[in-house]
Amino acid sequence: MPSTPSDPATAPARAADVSSFQKSLIAALAVSTGVASKYWLELVAYPPGSARSLWLFVGGAWRHLDNPSDGIQSSVQAAFCNCPDKLEVAVWYSGDIIVGLVVRSK
């Protein structure tokens, strides 16, 4: 049965568009991982009106996590200041945005 302009398109007819969309989405959302070697915690958001951020140096560049919780802040600080010989911060990032992190033993 042929489709008319008033009939909705079926999924198979649109599959080619979805495939190219999925490829571009996957490329845009590529996630990299690494271990942070430095950290910087904004105590006050700068510039004013922006999100307060936790910055980690990973993969040769600074990456940020906006509005980190108190638990994340204290865990990252412990890894760098209290137990740097026993703990490290593993980071998942996309571009300059941190999408995940974990404090783990070395």
CNS distance restraints for C-alpha pairs under 8 A (distance, minus, plus):
assign (resid   3 and name CA) (resid   7 and name CA) 5.90 0.50 0.50
assign (resid   3 and name CA) (resid   8 and name CA) 7.67 0.50 0.50
assign (resid   3 and name CA) (resid   9 and name CA) 7.21 0.50 0.50
assign (resid   9 and name CA) (resid  13 and name CA) 6.57 0.50 0.50
assign (resid   9 and name CA) (resid  14 and name CA) 7.22 0.50 0.50
assign (resid  10 and name CA) (resid  14 and name CA) 6.72 0.50 0.50
assign (resid  11 and name CA) (resid  15 and name CA) 6.02 0.50 0.50
assign (resid  14 and name CA) (resid  18 and name CA) 6.42 0.50 0.50
assign (resid  15 and name CA) (resid  19 and name CA) 6.12 0.50 0.50
assign (resid  16 and name CA) (resid  20 and name CA) 6.54 0.50 0.50
assign (resid  17 and name CA) (resid  21 and name CA) 6.15 0.50 0.50
assign (resid  18 and name CA) (resid  22 and name CA) 6.01 0.50 0.50
assign (resid  19 and name CA) (resid  23 and name CA) 6.31 0.50 0.50
assign (resid  20 and name CA) (resid  24 and name CA) 6.31 0.50 0.50
assign (resid  21 and name CA) (resid  25 and name CA) 6.10 0.50 0.50
assign (resid  22 and name CA) (resid  26 and name CA) 6.06 0.50 0.50
assign (resid  23 and name CA) (resid  27 and name CA) 6.24 0.50 0.50
assign (resid  24 and name CA) (resid  28 and name CA) 6.17 0.50 0.50
assign (resid  25 and name CA) (resid  29 and name CA) 6.12 0.50 0.50
assign (resid  26 and name CA) (resid  30 and name CA) 6.16 0.50 0.50
assign (resid  29 and name CA) (resid  94 and name CA) 6.53 0.50 0.50
assign (resid  30 and name CA) (resid  94 and name CA) 6.07 0.50 0.50
assign (resid  31 and name CA) (resid  92 and name CA) 6.39 0.50 0.50
assign (resid  31 and name CA) (resid  93 and name CA) 5.45 0.50 0.50
assign (resid  31 and name CA) (resid  94 and name CA) 4.79 0.50 0.50
assign (resid  31 and name CA) (resid  95 and name CA) 7.97 0.50 0.50
assign (resid  32 and name CA) (resid  92 and name CA) 5.66 0.50 0.50
assign (resid  32 and name CA) (resid  93 and name CA) 5.39 0.50 0.50
assign (resid  32 and name CA) (resid  94 and name CA) 6.29 0.50 0.50
assign (resid  33 and name CA) (resid  59 and name CA) 7.75 0.50 0.50
assign (resid  33 and name CA) (resid  90 and name CA) 7.25 0.50 0.50
assign (resid  33 and name CA) (resid  91 and name CA) 5.52 0.50 0.50
assign (resid  33 and name CA) (resid  92 and name CA) 4.47 0.50 0.50
assign (resid  33 and name CA) (resid  93 and name CA) 6.27 0.50 0.50
assign (resid  34 and name CA) (resid  58 and name CA) 5.93 0.50 0.50
assign (resid  34 and name CA) (resid  59 and name CA) 6.05 0.50 0.50
assign (resid  34 and name CA) (resid  90 and name CA) 5.82 0.50 0.50
assign (resid  34 and name CA) (resid  91 and name CA) 5.43 0.50 0.50
assign (resid  34 and name CA) (resid  92 and name CA) 6.78 0.50 0.50
assign (resid  35 and name CA) (resid  58 and name CA) 5.96 0.50 0.50
assign (resid  35 and name CA) (resid  59 and name CA) 7.73 0.50 0.50
assign (resid  35 and name CA) (resid  88 and name CA) 6.92 0.50 0.50
assign (resid  35 and name CA) (resid  89 and name CA) 5.66 0.50 0.50
assign (resid  35 and name CA) (resid  90 and name CA) 4.47 0.50 0.50
assign (resid  35 and name CA) (resid  91 and name CA) 5.89 0.50 0.50
assign (resid  36 and name CA) (resid  56 and name CA) 5.81 0.50 0.50
assign (resid  36 and name CA) (resid  57 and name CA) 5.30 0.50 0.50
assign (resid  36 and name CA) (resid  58 and name CA) 4.55 0.50 0.50
assign (resid  36 and name CA) (resid  59 and name CA) 7.83 0.50 0.50
assign (resid  36 and name CA) (resid  88 and name CA) 7.34 0.50 0.50
assign (resid  36 and name CA) (resid  89 and name CA) 5.58 0.50 0.50
assign (resid  36 and name CA) (resid  90 and name CA) 6.35 0.50 0.50
assign (resid  36 and name CA) (resid  91 and name CA) 6.71 0.50 0.50
assign (resid  37 and name CA) (resid  56 and name CA) 7.39 0.50 0.50
assign (resid  37 and name CA) (resid  57 and name CA) 5.73 0.50 0.50
assign (resid  37 and name CA) (resid  58 and name CA) 6.39 0.50 0.50
assign (resid  38 and name CA) (resid  56 and name CA) 5.78 0.50 0.50
assign (resid  38 and name CA) (resid  57 and name CA) 5.08 0.50 0.50
assign (resid  38 and name CA) (resid  58 and name CA) 7.76 0.50 0.50
assign (resid  38 and name CA) (resid  80 and name CA) 7.72 0.50 0.50
assign (resid  39 and name CA) (resid  54 and name CA) 7.40 0.50 0.50
assign (resid  39 and name CA) (resid  55 and name CA) 5.60 0.50 0.50
assign (resid  39 and name CA) (resid  56 and name CA) 4.49 0.50 0.50
assign (resid  39 and name CA) (resid  57 and name CA) 6.23 0.50 0.50
assign (resid  39 and name CA) (resid  80 and name CA) 7.75 0.50 0.50
assign (resid  40 and name CA) (resid  54 and name CA) 6.05 0.50 0.50
assign (resid  40 and name CA) (resid  55 and name CA) 4.97 0.50 0.50
assign (resid  40 and name CA) (resid  56 and name CA) 6.44 0.50 0.50
assign (resid  41 and name CA) (resid  53 and name CA) 6.38 0.50 0.50
assign (resid  41 and name CA) (resid  54 and name CA) 4.59 0.50 0.50
assign (resid  41 and name CA) (resid  55 and name CA) 6.09 0.50 0.50
assign (resid  41 and name CA) (resid  73 and name CA) 7.81 0.50 0.50
assign (resid  42 and name CA) (resid  46 and name CA) 7.58 0.50 0.50
assign (resid  42 and name CA) (resid  52 and name CA) 5.84 0.50 0.50
assign (resid  42 and name CA) (resid  53 and name CA) 5.55 0.50 0.50
assign (resid  42 and name CA) (resid  54 and name CA) 6.23 0.50 0.50
assign (resid  42 and name CA) (resid  55 and name CA) 7.95 0.50 0.50
assign (resid  43 and name CA) (resid  52 and name CA) 7.03 0.50 0.50
assign (resid  44 and name CA) (resid  52 and name CA) 6.11 0.50 0.50
assign (resid  45 and name CA) (resid  49 and name CA) 6.96 0.50 0.50
assign (resid  45 and name CA) (resid  50 and name CA) 5.88 0.50 0.50
assign (resid  45 and name CA) (resid  51 and name CA) 5.67 0.50 0.50
assign (resid  45 and name CA) (resid  52 and name CA) 4.07 0.50 0.50
assign (resid  45 and name CA) (resid  53 and name CA) 7.04 0.50 0.50
assign (resid  46 and name CA) (resid  50 and name CA) 6.26 0.50 0.50
assign (resid  46 and name CA) (resid  51 and name CA) 7.64 0.50 0.50
assign (resid  46 and name CA) (resid  52 and name CA) 6.98 0.50 0.50
assign (resid  51 and name CA) (resid  66 and name CA) 5.71 0.50 0.50
assign (resid  51 and name CA) (resid  67 and name CA) 6.03 0.50 0.50
assign (resid  52 and name CA) (resid  66 and name CA) 5.85 0.50 0.50
assign (resid  52 and name CA) (resid  67 and name CA) 5.32 0.50 0.50
assign (resid  52 and name CA) (resid  68 and name CA) 7.79 0.50 0.50
assign (resid  53 and name CA) (resid  64 and name CA) 6.10 0.50 0.50
assign (resid  53 and name CA) (resid  65 and name CA) 5.45 0.50 0.50
assign (resid  53 and name CA) (resid  66 and name CA) 4.32 0.50 0.50
assign (resid  53 and name CA) (resid  67 and name CA) 5.54 0.50 0.50
assign (resid  53 and name CA) (resid  68 and name CA) 6.60 0.50 0.50
assign (resid  54 and name CA) (resid  64 and name CA) 5.54 0.50 0.50
assign (resid  54 and name CA) (resid  65 and name CA) 5.16 0.50 0.50
assign (resid  54 and name CA) (resid  66 and name CA) 6.44 0.50 0.50
assign (resid  54 and name CA) (resid  67 and name CA) 7.51 0.50 0.50
assign (resid  54 and name CA) (resid  68 and name CA) 6.42 0.50 0.50
assign (resid  54 and name CA) (resid  73 and name CA) 7.61 0.50 0.50
assign (resid  55 and name CA) (resid  62 and name CA) 6.24 0.50 0.50
assign (resid  55 and name CA) (resid  63 and name CA) 5.50 0.50 0.50
assign (resid  55 and name CA) (resid  64 and name CA) 4.37 0.50 0.50
assign (resid  55 and name CA) (resid  65 and name CA) 6.44 0.50 0.50
assign (resid  56 and name CA) (resid  62 and name CA) 5.57 0.50 0.50
assign (resid  56 and name CA) (resid  63 and name CA) 5.37 0.50 0.50
assign (resid  56 and name CA) (resid  64 and name CA) 6.35 0.50 0.50
assign (resid  57 and name CA) (resid  61 and name CA) 5.43 0.50 0.50
assign (resid  57 and name CA) (resid  62 and name CA) 4.35 0.50 0.50
assign (resid  57 and name CA) (resid  63 and name CA) 6.21 0.50 0.50
assign (resid  58 and name CA) (resid  62 and name CA) 6.33 0.50 0.50
assign (resid  58 and name CA) (resid  63 and name CA) 6.94 0.50 0.50
assign (resid  58 and name CA) (resid  91 and name CA) 7.43 0.50 0.50
assign (resid  61 and name CA) (resid  96 and name CA) 7.85 0.50 0.50
assign (resid  62 and name CA) (resid  96 and name CA) 6.81 0.50 0.50
assign (resid  63 and name CA) (resid  93 and name CA) 7.36 0.50 0.50
assign (resid  63 and name CA) (resid  95 and name CA) 7.70 0.50 0.50
assign (resid  63 and name CA) (resid  96 and name CA) 4.41 0.50 0.50
assign (resid  63 and name CA) (resid  97 and name CA) 5.46 0.50 0.50
assign (resid  63 and name CA) (resid  98 and name CA) 6.01 0.50 0.50
assign (resid  64 and name CA) (resid  96 and name CA) 6.26 0.50 0.50
assign (resid  64 and name CA) (resid  97 and name CA) 5.19 0.50 0.50
assign (resid  64 and name CA) (resid  98 and name CA) 5.50 0.50 0.50
assign (resid  65 and name CA) (resid  97 and name CA) 6.25 0.50 0.50
assign (resid  65 and name CA) (resid  98 and name CA) 5.14 0.50 0.50
assign (resid  65 and name CA) (resid  99 and name CA) 7.47 0.50 0.50
assign (resid  68 and name CA) (resid  72 and name CA) 6.08 0.50 0.50
assign (resid  68 and name CA) (resid  73 and name CA) 6.46 0.50 0.50
assign (resid  69 and name CA) (resid  73 and name CA) 6.31 0.50 0.50
assign (resid  70 and name CA) (resid  74 and name CA) 6.19 0.50 0.50
assign (resid  71 and name CA) (resid  75 and name CA) 6.05 0.50 0.50
assign (resid  72 and name CA) (resid  76 and name CA) 6.09 0.50 0.50
assign (resid  73 and name CA) (resid  77 and name CA) 6.10 0.50 0.50
assign (resid  74 and name CA) (resid  78 and name CA) 6.01 0.50 0.50
assign (resid  75 and name CA) (resid  79 and name CA) 6.30 0.50 0.50
assign (resid  75 and name CA) (resid 103 and name CA) 6.67 0.50 0.50
assign (resid  76 and name CA) (resid  80 and name CA) 6.42 0.50 0.50
assign (resid  76 and name CA) (resid  89 and name CA) 6.77 0.50 0.50
assign (resid  76 and name CA) (resid 103 and name CA) 6.70 0.50 0.50
assign (resid  77 and name CA) (resid  81 and name CA) 5.68 0.50 0.50
assign (resid  77 and name CA) (resid  82 and name CA) 7.35 0.50 0.50
assign (resid  78 and name CA) (resid  82 and name CA) 4.71 0.50 0.50
assign (resid  78 and name CA) (resid  83 and name CA) 6.14 0.50 0.50
assign (resid  78 and name CA) (resid  84 and name CA) 7.78 0.50 0.50
assign (resid  79 and name CA) (resid  83 and name CA) 5.36 0.50 0.50
assign (resid  79 and name CA) (resid  84 and name CA) 5.36 0.50 0.50
assign (resid  79 and name CA) (resid  86 and name CA) 7.74 0.50 0.50
assign (resid  79 and name CA) (resid  87 and name CA) 5.00 0.50 0.50
assign (resid  79 and name CA) (resid  88 and name CA) 5.65 0.50 0.50
assign (resid  79 and name CA) (resid  89 and name CA) 6.79 0.50 0.50
assign (resid  79 and name CA) (resid 103 and name CA) 6.81 0.50 0.50
assign (resid  80 and name CA) (resid  84 and name CA) 4.96 0.50 0.50
assign (resid  80 and name CA) (resid  87 and name CA) 7.65 0.50 0.50
assign (resid  80 and name CA) (resid  88 and name CA) 7.40 0.50 0.50
assign (resid  83 and name CA) (resid  87 and name CA) 5.78 0.50 0.50
assign (resid  84 and name CA) (resid  88 and name CA) 6.77 0.50 0.50
assign (resid  85 and name CA) (resid 106 and name CA) 7.70 0.50 0.50
assign (resid  86 and name CA) (resid 105 and name CA) 5.58 0.50 0.50
assign (resid  86 and name CA) (resid 106 and name CA) 5.53 0.50 0.50
assign (resid  87 and name CA) (resid 103 and name CA) 6.61 0.50 0.50
assign (resid  87 and name CA) (resid 104 and name CA) 5.51 0.50 0.50
assign (resid  87 and name CA) (resid 105 and name CA) 4.41 0.50 0.50
assign (resid  87 and name CA) (resid 106 and name CA) 5.46 0.50 0.50
assign (resid  88 and name CA) (resid 103 and name CA) 5.68 0.50 0.50
assign (resid  88 and name CA) (resid 104 and name CA) 5.56 0.50 0.50
assign (resid  88 and name CA) (resid 105 and name CA) 6.22 0.50 0.50
assign (resid  88 and name CA) (resid 106 and name CA) 6.19 0.50 0.50
assign (resid  89 and name CA) (resid 101 and name CA) 6.76 0.50 0.50
assign (resid  89 and name CA) (resid 102 and name CA) 5.74 0.50 0.50
assign (resid  89 and name CA) (resid 103 and name CA) 4.54 0.50 0.50
assign (resid  89 and name CA) (resid 104 and name CA) 6.40 0.50 0.50
assign (resid  90 and name CA) (resid 101 and name CA) 5.53 0.50 0.50
assign (resid  90 and name CA) (resid 102 and name CA) 5.34 0.50 0.50
assign (resid  90 and name CA) (resid 103 and name CA) 6.35 0.50 0.50
assign (resid  90 and name CA) (resid 104 and name CA) 7.30 0.50 0.50
assign (resid  91 and name CA) (resid  98 and name CA) 6.91 0.50 0.50
assign (resid  91 and name CA) (resid  99 and name CA) 7.85 0.50 0.50
assign (resid  91 and name CA) (resid 100 and name CA) 5.93 0.50 0.50
assign (resid  91 and name CA) (resid 101 and name CA) 4.39 0.50 0.50
assign (resid  91 and name CA) (resid 102 and name CA) 6.70 0.50 0.50
assign (resid  92 and name CA) (resid  98 and name CA) 5.97 0.50 0.50
assign (resid  92 and name CA) (resid  99 and name CA) 5.60 0.50 0.50
assign (resid  92 and name CA) (resid 100 and name CA) 4.92 0.50 0.50
assign (resid  92 and name CA) (resid 101 and name CA) 5.98 0.50 0.50
assign (resid  93 and name CA) (resid  97 and name CA) 5.53 0.50 0.50
assign (resid  93 and name CA) (resid  98 and name CA) 4.29 0.50 0.50
assign (resid  93 and name CA) (resid  99 and name CA) 5.13 0.50 0.50
assign (resid  93 and name CA) (resid 100 and name CA) 6.82 0.50 0.50
assign (resid  94 and name CA) (resid  98 and name CA) 6.52 0.50 0.50
assign (resid  94 and name CA) (resid  99 and name CA) 6.80 0.50 0.50
